Amino acid sequence: MLSASRFAAFVFFAAFCFAALGAQAQQPWTFAVSGDSRNCGDVVMPAIAARAHHDQAAFYWHLGDFRAIYDFDQDYKQLSTAPPLIVDYEMNAWDDFIQNQLTPFAGTPVYLAIGNHELIPPKTRADYLIQFADWLDTPEFQQQRLRDDPKDRRLRTYYHWQRGGVDFITLDNASAEQFDSDQLAWLERVLDADAKDSSIATLVVGMHEALPDSISRAHSMSDSPQAEASGRRAYSDLLKLQQAAKKNVYVLASHSHFFMDGIFNTGYWRANGGVLPGWIIGTAGAVRYVLPPNASDAKAAKTNVYGYLLATVNSDRTIDFRFHELEEKDVPSDVVTRFSQDLVHQCFIANRSN
């Protein structure tokens, strides 16, 4: 039997250990995110992977548009010893993405969102689910689905996972009919559960197209009536959760091939509930777009750049997002050798729409 003094010492030591474990569990950690790696993604994505490893990112989140599909990507053509056939390209494009863009992340988990170029014929959602099942049906996602609903064993293009008090939600708005009623109902169930869950302090929502009425409105879910209506509903749901449940909410998208911070600082959202923190990060290799005329309303905006967001999850579960621009010298030497210095240079100086 412990004496009073020894018992007190034991209690003190146990309290110290638990405090130390709690402090360790709340140490800041990082993840990386970007999207749109068609055209020159085989050149740019290995550079992102190298930086993600250097940054000790817990994972990389790709927000869609892996390959062009409607035409040959410049990097794909570079590897062809003879003029490629479109039928061969359509068959091999996603394998090329896996080999040249995902393999460099070895050791760092990769999470995928579907983009509109993943649905350019002959590609379909069914094809996408089959090709990328290894990334979409991991034990982590299976366990989360069953925690949400013990009867839910369906593989979907939208999903979520939780880590360290943060719920990460990947949505599918890759075609004009999305978000459909099933996806909206699923999202609202997830948000309702998060609102009631004291262990969840923060939500990060990632998708391909930006939600409607952003600064990039002309290239977003505002492109179709169904997408605009469902996207406004999703935005309002997120805003309500932020305000009523006092959760941190961050919204990420790509689709537009530039970097922008503060994409929802628009007259529409200022007049209709409020402005959510939002970013566009379509800078992983796709042909760079000109900025929209009202880009000055954003906190920051850049085009004709490649890069990624490095997100730091703080001990209080707030998240700081910083854009990390890549330069030509950041492309790994083996990639330069494989694709040629000339192609790498052209990707950096000429892969633009202006």
Helices and strands as residue ranges (DSSP letters): H 4-25, E 29-34, H 41-54, E 60-62, H 74-78, H 86-97, I 98-102, G 103-105, E 110-112, G 116-119, H 125-131, H 133-136, H 139-148, E 159-163, E 166-170, H 181-196, E 202-206, G 217-219, G 221-223, H 225-245, E 248-253, E 259-261, H 267-271, E 278-281, G 295-297, E 300-302, E 306-313, E 319-326, G 328-330, H 333-339, H 341-350
